[in-house]
Amino acid sequence: MEFEKLEDVKNIPQEEEKLIEFWRENKIFEKSLKIREGKPRFVFYEGPPTANGKPGVHHGLSRIYKDTVLRFKSLTGYYVPRRGGWDTQGLPVEIEVEKMLHIHTKREIEEYGIEKFNQLCKESVMKYVDDWEKMTERIGFWLDMKNAYKTYENYYLETIWWILKEVFNKGLLYEGHKVVPYCPRCGTTLSSHEVALGYKKVKDPSIYVFFPIKDERLPDTSLLVWTTTPWTLPSNVAAAVNPEFTYILVEFDGRKFILEKNRAHAILGHEGVDYKLLKELKGNELEGLKYEPPFRYIDLKKEDEEKAHRVVLADFVTNEDGSGIVHIAPAFGEDDLNVGRTYNLPIIQLVDLEGKLTEGPYKGKFVKDADPLLIEDLKKRGLLFKKELYEHDYPFCWRCGTPLLYYAKGSWFIKMSSLREQLVKNNETVNWFPESIKYGRFGNWLANINDWALSRERYWGTPLNIWKCENCGHVEAIGSIKELQEKAIEDVPDNIELHKPYVDRIHLKCPKCGGTMSRVPEVIDVWFDSGAMPFAQLHYPFENVEEFEQNFPADFITEAIDQTRGWFYSLLAISTLVKGVAPYKTVMCLELILDEKGQKMSKSKGNVIDPWTILNVQGADAFRWAIYTASPPWLPRRFGPNVVNDAMKEFIIPLRNVYSFFSMYANLDKFNPKEVKYIPVKERHILDRWIIARVEEINKEVWDRFDKFEITPLTKDIQKFVDDLSNWYVRRSRRRFWKSENDEDKISAYLTLYEVLVKLSYILAPFTPFLSEALYQRLVKPIYPDLPESVHLTDYPKENEELIDKELILNMELVIEITSMGRSLRKDSKIKVRQPLSKLVVVIKDNSHKDFVKENIPVIAEELNVKDIVLDTSIEPYGEVILKPNLVTLGQTYGNKLPKIIEHLKDKGVVESLLKGGSAEINVDNTPIRLTMGDVFVEVKGHGNYIGAFENGNFVFLDTTLTDNLIKEGISREIVHMIQNMRKEVNYDIADRIVTSILPKDEVIKEFEDYIKEETLSTEIKEDLEEFDISNSLDVGSKTYTIKVKKL
């Protein structure tokens, strides 16, 4: 039996694809579900993507985290069904079809034909399903895509109709006339949570306009009115002031006008210098004042003219910006509409549903394009006082990018405001990651929730199931196909498609007056579709009632953080409407993926990454590992090929190299764990006991941290473990594997490395499913064929607490730390590790580790290539410490006390307290201050030829003095290194003996001949070889050595 090699690193993608084929052929995913049937369920909801575009790298992010959590839960004994789903309706789909047909307006859609248009929508929405399924499978996300729900299917729509009828019956679905956000390009209303998805920072015109007062008490006087939407001025009907504010009549630049008192300085300057104060008035004194509007594009009826163009009172007027007088156009603002109702003002609507002016000289202009023309018009007529640019967040259509307008129009709403308290209460039951979302972004949103603008004046969507009598106005909601069949005038087939235009052809007889009832023309918000998925995916309540109850609520969902006001909200809203409870227990929010420079990825910047450029080069495991270790899920992360390369270099490749090392020597020695005498862990070499303690510690950490989604620190610790395994355990144990006799120490090393790699194959299964499987198939299955056929069908391992020797772990950590500091000092001094040095001094803060460090002096000396290790209790003979202030932390906190704090940092007692205890108490101006290590930077200054380093309270000092003897020994080590590289270059086997020639064979070579022979497996060292396999030269100082080798 031989341990099979892993593929070369460059072939990792091919290795992973073979494993996908293995999983597919052997139905490993299906089996992983089957073996857990009857176990406790872990319920997951897949947020349905729209498959009319190719998946991007950000979709990979969510799929990686979903798979990691679901694999872990499955491996730890839960039954984890995971059904895919597709969001298949709504504006995102319609817009793509419009592009395909080269049309842009609703009129063109209707001319083309709604039936044909919707058929194209249905076909196009699944255009990229293959791409999504391939990416999902390739990234290692196990998801049931064969039985994925589709939101356009009849069973799905029928459940939505049932939900809406429940809402209607509760009196929560109503038709109202409100100011709603509206997309003029798409020609439809949007909901507040859709609006929240599309804000952009823009600069709009902010103008101050004179409204001349028509009142003999105030001759030649104007109101100074502020607006940031000049295009609404032709629809002006009133000017609002705050009744509680004080207003002033001023004379400025020869003109008299009124504005709010506190705004005068910002707008006009200094009283008595820049303007003259004529009079003060309370806001309520201005009520009823008539004025001349800035534009008169239509004639009002006499009764409307009497009500309009006067000052009204409104407490929403602020004095934080503007002039304290606000222009009112009830056609375009919710506050304006409410004021209009209070004062019975007319509504002047001079903008059509395409966002174009309908009257005046700029008729047909899009409102934003009309702004500069209207402003110029005001200027010419002497009505423009001031024009500025006003930077603010403005909503754009989340799908087409058009600026949204606010229109007063009829729409259908769900009265979510009446459920505000219940929504907040239900949110209390949810575990949010990060927790700040619960009471921040999401909690604040719920606490101020508006009614859901449900209806859309579009075509491809779930038809609103409301029928209205054309005669008496009676309204009914239909909750199923069966109910429609029972109440319809026409015959309704069982397989009627519940879409426009088919359902529009069905009429009901009015139970009130006997008249004809027609369906209202709207479809519903696409976010209602996806939010209904817990119910609709199972066609609840028409079937699968028991299955629904087993799968509600979800234990876990995760999507991007922008879904707080998208899918996360629609799920909660619908569940609260129908069941009165939250539909999920735990939500993990995922932040943005940024490019490697920290910029947000966007097509316009050209920095969007195609996930296949990663998957086809570095592979899925490296992709996944880079995501885990970059940052916690809910923080932005930089991502790109270089980040993935780091994951390869720091984790994937080192672990593969450890396996390759093991398999090479194990095959050479024909090692089989079943055929050697088992050596209890407590009887093994200290390195073995340490690495086993470490792997058990990591195993425990996974269990401790996973459910808190501390995946980033966890995977970083696993990466650190692999570094310890590769760069300490294997490196320190090499000679144990190299020796020829199979003694107990060698068997102990083999058993240990085998057991650690096997344990890692289990531990890594949720994180790197491919490498985990590759290790399992090579290490476990050939030796234990009766074990499950895949690592993903096993039970996740529990740690063996007895083997976690914490003292040993801490002791070895200190030895590694000392070695690491020593290496850093060598690097700083530019002295290679192959150059021997005479001495390293170690000063440790905790004497309880002293004995262990003493025992490992030979190890540290060998690692750092120093002749002598000295353990001392004081640093004074070797160097001194200088503490420098961390100006960022100390300066921000203590400001002008900083100079005195810096003086305290020179105090020996303070220095010692900080270095040994991690903190120090000082007193500055009778103020006690506690300093920590985060407040200072430690600089170690060596005496003479010593250089020093400090870490975690421990010091090392390296003597950099180079004697002639040390230099000679360094040369011999450089020669050995060169010969070892030459052996590799000509692919010698590790056991091959060679003959070597070195020219000149000088005193250095003669003095260290035995050492060179032993290290390079050379039988002799000659001055020259006539026949050789490879030749090379080595420059050392002013001397050049010519080296040749020949295999015997």
Long-range contacts (C-beta under 8 A, 24 or more apart in sequence): 1-672, 1-782, 1-783, 2-663, 2-667, 3-662, 3-663, 3-666, 3-667, 3-778, 3-779, 3-782, 4-663, 4-777, 4-778, 4-782, 5-660, 5-663, 6-656, 6-659, 6-660, 6-663, 6-774, 6-778, 9-648, 9-652, 9-653, 9-656, 12-618, 12-619, 12-621, 12-622, 12-652, 13-615, 13-616, 13-617, 13-618, 13-619, 15-619, 15-770, 15-774, 16-138, 16-140, 16-619, 16-620, 16-621, 16-770, 17-138, 19-770, 19-773, 19-774, 20-137, 20-138, 22-773, 22-790, 23-773, 23-790, 23-792, 26-789, 26-790, 28-789, 28-790, 28-792, 28-793, 29-142, 29-792, 31-790, 31-793, 32-74, 32-142, 32-790, 32-792, 32-793, 33-74, 33-79, 33-80, 33-81, 35-793, 36-74, 36-77, 36-78, 36-79, 36-80, 37-79, 38-79, 39-77, 39-78, 39-79, 40-77, 40-78, 40-79, 41-78, 41-79, 41-80, 41-81, 41-550, 41-551, 41-555, 42-70, 42-73, 42-74, 42-78, 42-79, 42-80, 42-555, 42-556, 43-81, 43-550, 43-551, 43-552, 43-553, 43-554, 43-555, 43-556, 44-69, 44-70, 44-80, 44-81, 44-82, 44-554, 44-555, 44-556, 44-557, 45-533, 45-534, 45-554, 45-557, 45-571, 45-583, 45-584, 46-82, 46-83, 46-84, 46-85, 46-143, 47-85, 47-530, 47-557, 47-559, 47-563, 47-567, 48-84, 48-85, 48-86, 48-87, 48-88, 48-149, 48-151, 48-530, 48-533, 49-86, 49-87, 49-132, 50-86, 50-87, 50-88, 50-92, 50-93, 50-125, 51-86, 51-88, 51-125, 51-126, 51-127, 51-128, 51-129, 51-131, 51-132, 52-92, 52-93, 52-96, 52-124, 52-125, 52-126, 52-127, 52-128, 53-96, 53-128, 54-128, 54-131, 55-128, 55-131, 55-132, 55-135, 55-136, 55-611, 56-601, 56-608, 56-609, 56-610, 56-611, 57-593, 57-601, 57-608, 57-609, 57-610, 57-611, 57-614, 57-639, 58-560, 58-592, 58-593, 58-601, 59-132, 59-135, 59-611, 60-135, 60-139, 60-611, 60-623, 60-627, 61-560, 61-590, 61-593, 61-627, 62-558, 62-559, 62-560, 62-590, 63-135, 63-136, 63-139, 63-141, 63-143, 64-139, 64-140, 64-141, 64-623, 64-624, 64-627, 64-628, 65-558, 65-588, 65-590, 65-627, 65-633, 65-711, 66-141, 66-143, 66-558, 67-139, 67-140, 67-141, 67-142, 67-143, 67-766, 67-769, 68-624, 68-628, 68-711, 68-766, 68-767, 69-556, 69-558, 69-588, 69-709, 69-766, 70-142, 71-142, 71-765, 71-766, 71-769, 71-792, 72-706, 72-766, 72-796, 73-556, 74-792, 75-765, 75-766, 75-792, 75-794, 75-795, 75-796, 76-795, 76-796, 77-795, 77-796, 81-144, 81-551, 82-142, 82-143, 82-144, 83-143, 83-144, 83-147, 83-148, 83-149, 83-537, 84-136, 84-143, 84-144, 84-145, 84-147, 84-148, 84-149, 85-148, 85-149, 85-150, 85-151, 85-533, 85-537, 86-125, 86-126, 86-129, 86-148, 86-149, 86-150, 86-151, 87-151, 87-526, 87-529, 87-530, 88-122, 88-125, 88-126, 88-150, 88-151, 88-152, 89-121, 89-125, 89-151, 89-152, 89-460, 89-461, 89-462, 89-523, 89-526, 89-529, 90-456, 90-458, 90-460, 90-461, 90-525, 90-526, 90-529, 91-186, 91-188, 91-397, 91-399, 91-400, 91-456, 91-458, 91-526, 92-399, 92-526, 93-121, 93-124, 93-125, 93-460, 94-121, 94-186, 94-458, 94-459, 94-460, 95-186, 95-399, 95-400, 96-124, 97-121, 97-124, 97-460, 100-124, 104-185, 105-187, 105-354, 106-187, 106-457, 106-458, 109-459, 114-459, 114-500, 114-501, 115-501, 117-459, 117-460, 118-459, 118-460, 118-499, 118-500, 118-501, 121-459, 121-460, 122-152, 122-460, 125-152, 126-150, 135-611, 135-612, 135-615, 138-615, 138-620, 139-611, 139-615, 139-620, 139-623, 139-624, 140-620, 140-621, 140-624, 140-769, 140-770, 149-533, 149-536, 149-537, 151-462, 151-529, 151-530, 151-533, 151-536, 152-499, 154-481, 154-495, 154-496, 154-497, 154-498, 155-536, 155-539, 155-542, 156-529, 156-532, 156-536, 156-537, 156-539, 157-462, 157-463, 157-498, 157-499, 157-536, 158-480, 158-481, 158-498, 158-539, 158-542, 159-532, 159-535, 159-536, 159-538, 159-539, 159-540, 159-541, 159-542, 160-462, 160-524, 160-528, 160-529, 160-532, 160-536, 161-462, 161-465, 161-477, 161-478, 161-479, 161-480, 161-498, 162-479, 162-480, 162-535, 162-541, 162-542, 163-532, 163-535, 163-536, 163-574, 163-577, 163-578, 164-464, 164-465, 164-477, 164-479, 164-524, 165-465, 165-477, 165-478, 165-479, 166-479, 166-577, 166-578, 167-414, 167-577, 167-578, 168-466, 168-477, 169-477, 170-577, 171-415, 172-414, 172-415, 172-418, 172-419, 172-577, 173-412, 173-413, 173-414, 173-415, 173-454, 173-466, 173-477, 174-412, 174-413, 174-415, 175-410, 175-411, 175-412, 175-413, 175-475, 176-410, 176-411, 176-412, 176-413, 176-451, 177-408, 177-409, 177-410, 177-411, 178-334, 178-337, 178-408, 178-409, 178-411, 178-413, 178-451, 178-453, 179-332, 179-333, 179-334, 179-336, 179-337, 179-406, 179-407, 179-408, 180-406, 180-407, 180-408, 180-409, 180-411, 180-453, 181-395, 181-404, 181-405, 181-406, 181-453, 182-353, 182-404, 182-405, 182-406, 182-407, 182-409, 183-397, 183-400, 183-402, 183-404, 183-405, 184-353, 184-354, 184-355, 184-356, 184-366, 184-402, 184-405, 185-354, 185-355, 185-397, 185-400, 185-402, 186-397, 186-399, 186-400, 186-402, 186-458, 187-353, 187-354, 187-457, 187-458, 188-456, 188-457, 188-458, 189-409, 189-411, 189-453, 189-455, 189-456, 189-457, 190-397, 190-398, 190-404, 190-453, 190-525, 191-452, 191-453, 191-454, 191-525, 191-527, 192-449, 192-450, 192-452, 192-453, 193-445, 193-452, 193-527, 193-565, 193-566, 193-569, 193-570, 194-398, 194-525, 194-527, 194-566, 195-395, 195-398, 195-404, 196-445, 196-565, 197-398, 197-562, 197-565, 197-566, 198-395, 198-396, 198-397, 198-398, 198-401, 198-404, 199-393, 199-394, 199-395, 199-396, 200-393, 200-394, 200-396, 201-391, 201-392, 201-393, 201-394, 202-391, 202-392, 202-393, 202-394, 203-389, 203-390, 203-391, 204-228, 204-229, 204-371, 204-389, 204-390, 204-392, 204-394, 205-230, 205-371, 205-372, 205-375, 205-387, 205-388, 205-389, 205-390, 206-322, 206-387, 206-388, 206-389, 206-390, 207-375, 207-378, 207-384, 207-385, 207-386, 207-387, 207-388, 208-267, 208-322, 208-323, 208-384, 208-385, 208-386, 208-387, 209-233, 209-294, 209-327, 209-378, 209-383, 209-384, 209-385, 210-255, 210-257, 210-382, 210-383, 210-384, 210-385, 211-239, 211-291, 211-292, 211-293, 211-294, 211-327, 212-291, 212-292, 213-258, 213-289, 213-290, 213-291, 214-290, 214-291, 214-292, 215-289, 215-290, 218-249, 218-256, 218-258, 218-289, 220-256, 221-249, 221-256, 221-257, 221-258, 222-255, 222-256, 222-257, 222-258, 222-291, 223-257, 223-258, 223-289, 223-291, 223-311, 223-325, 224-257, 224-258, 224-259, 224-267, 224-323, 224-325, 224-385, 225-323, 225-325, 225-326, 225-327, 226-321, 226-322, 226-323, 226-324, 226-325, 226-326, 226-327, 227-326, 227-327, 228-390, 228-392, 229-332, 230-370, 230-371, 230-374, 230-375, 230-378, 231-351, 231-357, 231-367, 231-368, 231-370, 231-371, 231-374, 232-327, 232-329, 232-331, 232-332, 232-333, 233-293, 233-294, 233-295, 233-327, 233-329, 233-374, 233-378, 234-294, 234-295, 234-297, 234-348, 234-350, 234-357, 234-359, 234-360, 234-374, 235-329, 235-331, 235-332, 235-348, 235-349, 235-350, 235-351, 236-293, 236-294, 236-295, 236-309, 236-327, 236-328, 236-329, 236-348, 237-293, 237-307, 237-308, 237-309, 237-328, 237-329, 237-330, 237-340, 237-345, 237-346, 237-347, 237-348, 238-308, 238-309, 238-310, 238-311, 238-312, 238-327, 238-328, 238-339, 238-340, 238-343, 238-345, 239-291, 239-310, 239-311, 239-312, 239-325, 239-326, 239-327, 239-328, 240-311, 240-312, 240-313, 240-314, 240-316, 240-317, 240-325, 240-326, 240-327, 240-328, 240-339, 241-283, 241-286, 241-287, 241-311, 241-312, 241-313, 241-314, 241-317, 241-324, 241-325, 241-326, 242-283, 242-313, 242-314, 242-315, 242-317, 242-318, 242-319, 242-324, 243-282, 243-283, 243-284, 243-287, 243-313, 243-315, 244-283, 244-315, 245-282, 245-283, 245-317, 245-319, 245-324, 246-280, 246-281, 246-282, 246-283, 247-280, 247-281, 247-282, 247-283, 247-286, 247-324, 247-325, 248-277, 248-278, 248-279, 248-280, 248-281, 249-277, 249-278, 249-279, 249-280, 249-281, 250-275, 250-276, 250-277, 250-278, 251-275, 251-276, 251-278, 252-276, 257-385, 258-286, 258-325, 259-323, 259-324, 259-325, 260-319, 260-323, 260-324, 260-325, 261-324, 262-319, 262-324, 263-319, 263-322, 263-323, 263-324, 267-323, 267-386, 283-313, 284-313, 286-311, 287-311, 287-312, 287-313, 294-378, 294-383, 295-360, 295-374, 295-377, 297-350, 297-359, 297-360, 298-348, 298-350, 298-359, 300-346, 300-348, 301-346, 304-346, 307-343, 307-344, 307-345, 307-346, 308-345, 308-346, 308-348, 312-339, 312-342, 312-343, 312-345, 314-339, 330-408, 331-407, 331-408, 332-405, 332-406, 332-407, 332-408, 333-406, 334-406, 337-408, 347-408, 349-407, 349-408, 351-405, 351-407, 353-407, 355-402, 355-405, 367-405, 368-403, 411-453, 411-454, 411-455, 412-453, 412-454, 412-455, 412-464, 412-466, 412-520, 412-522, 413-451, 413-452, 413-453, 413-454, 414-451, 414-452, 414-454, 414-573, 414-577, 415-451, 416-449, 416-450, 416-451, 416-452, 416-573, 417-449, 417-450, 417-451, 419-449, 419-573, 419-576, 419-577, 420-446, 420-447, 420-449, 422-576, 422-580, 423-449, 423-572, 423-573, 423-576, 426-572, 426-575, 426-576, 426-580, 426-581, 426-582, 427-572, 427-582, 429-581, 429-582, 429-585, 430-582, 430-584, 430-585, 430-586, 430-587, 431-585, 431-586, 431-587, 432-586, 432-587, 432-589, 433-586, 433-587, 433-588, 433-589, 433-633, 433-634, 433-709, 434-589, 434-632, 434-634, 437-561, 437-564, 437-587, 437-589, 437-634, 441-561, 441-564, 441-565, 442-564, 442-565, 442-568, 442-569, 445-564, 445-565, 445-569, 446-569, 446-572, 452-525, 452-573, 453-525, 454-524, 454-525, 454-528, 455-520, 455-522, 455-523, 455-524, 455-525, 456-522, 456-523, 456-524, 456-525, 456-526, 457-521, 457-522, 458-522, 458-523, 459-500, 459-523, 460-499, 460-500, 460-523, 461-523, 461-524, 461-526, 461-529, 462-498, 462-523, 462-524, 462-528, 462-529, 463-498, 463-499, 463-500, 463-503, 463-504, 463-519, 463-522, 463-523, 463-524, 464-519, 464-520, 464-522, 464-523, 464-524, 465-519, 466-519, 466-520, 467-507, 467-508, 467-517, 467-518, 467-519, 467-520, 468-517, 468-518, 468-519, 468-520, 469-510, 469-512, 469-513, 469-515, 469-516, 469-517, 470-515, 470-516, 470-517, 470-518, 471-510, 471-513, 471-515, 471-516, 472-510, 472-512, 472-513, 472-515, 474-510, 474-511, 474-512, 474-513, 474-517, 476-508, 476-511, 476-517, 478-508, 480-542, 489-516, 527-566, 527-567, 527-569, 527-570, 528-570, 528-574, 530-567, 530-570, 530-571, 531-567, 531-569, 531-570, 531-571, 531-573, 531-574, 532-570, 532-574, 533-571, 534-571, 534-575, 534-583, 535-574, 535-578, 552-579, 552-583, 553-581, 553-582, 553-583, 553-584, 553-585, 554-583, 554-584, 554-585, 555-584, 555-585, 555-586, 556-584, 556-585, 556-586, 556-587, 556-588, 557-584, 557-586, 557-587, 557-588, 558-587, 558-588, 558-589, 558-590, 558-633, 559-589, 559-590, 560-589, 560-590, 560-591, 560-592, 561-589, 561-590, 561-591, 561-592, 561-634, 563-589, 564-589, 588-633, 588-634, 588-709, 589-633, 589-634, 590-633, 590-634, 591-631, 591-633, 591-634, 591-635, 591-636, 591-637, 592-636, 592-637, 593-636, 593-637, 593-639, 594-636, 594-637, 594-638, 594-639, 595-638, 595-639, 595-640, 596-638, 596-639, 596-640, 596-642, 596-643, 597-638, 598-638, 609-639, 609-640, 609-641, 613-641, 614-641, 614-644, 617-641, 618-644, 618-645, 618-647, 618-648, 619-652, 619-770, 620-770, 621-652, 621-768, 621-769, 621-770, 621-771, 622-647, 622-648, 622-652, 623-647, 624-767, 624-768, 625-651, 625-652, 625-715, 625-719, 625-767, 625-768, 628-711, 628-712, 628-715, 628-767, 629-712, 629-715, 629-716, 629-719, 630-712, 631-712, 632-709, 632-710, 632-711, 632-712, 633-709, 633-711, 633-712, 650-719, 650-723, 651-718, 651-719, 651-722, 652-768, 652-771, 654-722, 654-723, 654-725, 654-726, 654-727, 655-722, 655-725, 655-726, 655-760, 655-771, 656-771, 657-726, 658-722, 658-725, 658-726, 658-730, 658-753, 658-757, 659-757, 659-775, 659-778, 659-779, 661-730, 661-737, 662-750, 662-753, 662-754, 662-757, 663-778, 664-990, 665-737, 665-738, 665-750, 666-750, 666-754, 668-990, 668-991, 669-742, 669-746, 669-750, 671-750, 671-754, 672-783, 673-750, 673-751, 673-754, 673-755, 673-783, 674-783, 674-784, 676-747, 676-750, 676-751, 677-747, 678-751, 679-744, 679-747, 679-748, 679-751, 681-803, 683-748, 684-748, 684-751, 684-752, 685-733, 685-736, 685-745, 685-748, 685-749, 685-752, 686-808, 687-729, 687-732, 687-733, 687-752, 688-748, 688-749, 688-751, 688-752, 689-803, 689-805, 689-808, 690-729, 690-805, 690-808, 690-809, 690-812, 691-724, 691-725, 691-729, 691-752, 691-756, 692-752, 692-755, 692-756, 692-803, 693-803, 693-804, 693-805, 693-806, 693-808, 693-809, 694-721, 694-724, 694-725, 694-809, 695-721, 695-756, 695-759, 695-760, 695-763, 696-759, 696-799, 696-800, 696-801, 696-803, 696-804, 697-799, 697-804, 697-809, 698-763, 699-759, 699-763, 699-797, 699-798, 699-799, 700-799, 700-801, 700-804, 702-763, 703-798, 703-799, 715-767, 718-763, 718-764, 718-767, 722-760, 724-816, 725-756, 728-812, 728-816, 729-753, 729-756, 732-859, 738-990, 754-779, 759-797, 761-791, 762-791, 762-794, 762-796, 762-797, 763-797, 765-791, 765-792, 765-794, 765-796, 766-796, 810-849, 811-849, 811-852, 811-853, 812-852, 814-844, 814-849, 814-852, 814-853, 814-954, 815-852, 815-853, 815-856, 815-859, 815-860, 817-951, 817-952, 817-954, 818-842, 818-853, 818-860, 818-954, 818-956, 819-859, 819-860, 819-863, 819-864, 820-951, 821-949, 821-951, 821-954, 821-956, 822-860, 822-863, 822-864, 822-866, 822-949, 822-956, 822-958, 823-863, 823-864, 824-949, 825-947, 825-948, 825-949, 825-956, 825-958, 826-864, 826-958, 828-947, 829-947, 829-958, 829-960, 831-960, 831-962, 832-970, 833-864, 833-865, 834-865, 834-970, 834-973, 834-974, 834-977, 835-865, 835-962, 835-966, 835-967, 835-970, 835-973, 836-865, 836-866, 836-867, 836-966, 836-969, 836-970, 836-973, 837-864, 837-865, 837-866, 837-867, 837-958, 837-959, 837-960, 837-961, 837-962, 837-966, 838-866, 838-867, 838-868, 838-959, 838-961, 838-963, 838-966, 839-866, 839-867, 839-868, 839-869, 839-870, 839-958, 839-959, 840-864, 840-866, 840-868, 840-869, 840-870, 840-956, 840-957, 840-958, 840-959, 841-870, 841-872, 841-878, 841-946, 841-955, 841-956, 841-957, 841-958, 841-959, 842-869, 842-870, 842-871, 842-872, 842-954, 842-955, 842-956, 843-871, 843-872, 843-873, 843-874, 843-875, 843-954, 843-955, 843-956, 843-957, 844-871, 844-953, 844-954, 845-915, 845-916, 845-952, 845-953, 845-954, 846-953, 864-958, 865-973, 866-958, 875-948, 875-955, 875-957, 877-943, 878-942, 878-943, 878-946, 878-948, 878-957, 879-940, 879-941, 879-942, 879-943, 879-946, 879-948, 879-955, 879-957, 880-940, 880-941, 880-943, 881-911, 881-915, 881-938, 881-939, 881-940, 881-941, 881-950, 882-938, 882-939, 882-940, 882-941, 883-910, 883-911, 883-914, 883-936, 883-937, 883-938, 883-939, 884-936, 884-937, 884-938, 884-939, 885-935, 885-936, 885-937, 886-934, 886-935, 886-936, 886-937, 889-934, 889-935, 890-935, 894-924, 894-929, 897-924, 897-925, 897-927, 897-929, 900-924, 900-925, 901-929, 901-931, 904-931, 905-936, 915-950, 915-953, 916-953, 918-953, 968-1003, 968-1004, 968-1007, 968-1008, 969-1008, 971-1004, 971-1036, 972-1004, 972-1005, 972-1007, 972-1008, 972-1011, 972-1012, 974-1034, 974-1036, 975-1005, 975-1012, 975-1034, 975-1041, 975-1043, 976-1011, 976-1012, 976-1015, 976-1016, 978-1032, 978-1034, 978-1043, 979-1012, 979-1015, 979-1016, 979-1018, 979-1043, 979-1045, 980-1015, 980-1016, 982-1030, 982-1032, 982-1043, 982-1045, 983-1016, 983-1045, 985-1030, 986-1029, 986-1030, 986-1045, 986-1047, 988-1047, 991-1017, 992-1017, 992-1047, 992-1048, 993-1017, 993-1018, 993-1019, 993-1047, 993-1048, 994-1018, 994-1019, 994-1045, 994-1046, 994-1047, 994-1048, 995-1019, 995-1020, 995-1022, 995-1025, 995-1045, 995-1046, 995-1048, 996-1020, 996-1021, 996-1022, 996-1025, 996-1043, 996-1044, 996-1045, 996-1046, 997-1021, 997-1022, 997-1023, 997-1024, 997-1025, 997-1028, 997-1042, 997-1043, 997-1044, 997-1045, 998-1022, 998-1023, 998-1041, 998-1042, 998-1043, 999-1023, 999-1024, 999-1041, 999-1042, 999-1043, 1000-1039, 1000-1041, 1002-1039, 1018-1045, 1019-1048
